Amino acid sequence: MKAQKIIRGGFLAGHRTYILSGMGILSAIASYLVGDTDLFLTMQSVFTLDGIYFLRKTGETKRNSHAKNTGKISKSRR
């Protein structure tokens, strides 16, 4: 039972995109601080990963609000 919970992600299930974007942002900042990249490349990476994070967040918000609104529309028509 515990192995299935770990395989499916446990308490982090559904948060993989957020974790990967956060790790990517930290990696871009660390590579700038070490001197491997310049500021332009760092900001480009950060903005790209922020876009991925916010696109995922926006999709979840729209799905949840759409499900709530469809119920209200169908009830008002009755």
N, C-alpha and C positions, 0 to 999 in steps of 0.2 A: 504494500500500500504506500509506504513512504517513497519507494523507488519511483512509482508512477507520478507522485507529486513533484519530485525533483526533476524528472524527465519533462514534465509539462510546464515547468517554470516556477512552480510554487507560488510564493507571494509576489514574484516579479513577472508573472505571466501577463503578457500584453504590454509590457513596458520596454521591450527590446529596442524599439526605435529610439526611445528617449535615452536609454543607456548608451547606445552606440553613438548618437549625436553628441552627447555630453563627453564621452571619451574622445571623440574626434576633435572637439573644440579644445579639450585639455591638451591633446597631442599637438595641435597646431600652435597653441600658445607656448608649450614647452619647446617645440622646435625653434620658435622665434627666440626664446630666451637663451637657448643654447647657441644660437647663431647659424643654424642650418638653413633657415629661410629668411627672407626679408619681410618687411611689414606688409607690403602689397599682397604677397602670397598668403600670409597669415590671415589677413582680413578677408581675402577671397574664400579661404577655407571656412572661416568662422561664419560668414554670411551664407554660404551654401548649406552648411550643417544646420544653421538656424532656420533656413527655409524648409529643410526636411522636417525639422521638429514642429514648426508651426503649421505646415501642411497636414501633418498627421493629427495635430491637435484640432485644427479646423474641421477636418473630416469627421472626427468623433463628435464634435459639438453639433454639426449639422445633422448627423445621423440621429443623435439623441433628441434634438429639438423637432426633427421631422416626424419621429415616431409619436411625440407628444401632440403635435399639431394635427396629425391625421385623425386622431381620436376625437379632438374637439370639432373638427369639420364634420365628421360623420354624425356626431351627436346633434349638432345644430341643424342639420338637414332633416332630421326626423321629426 
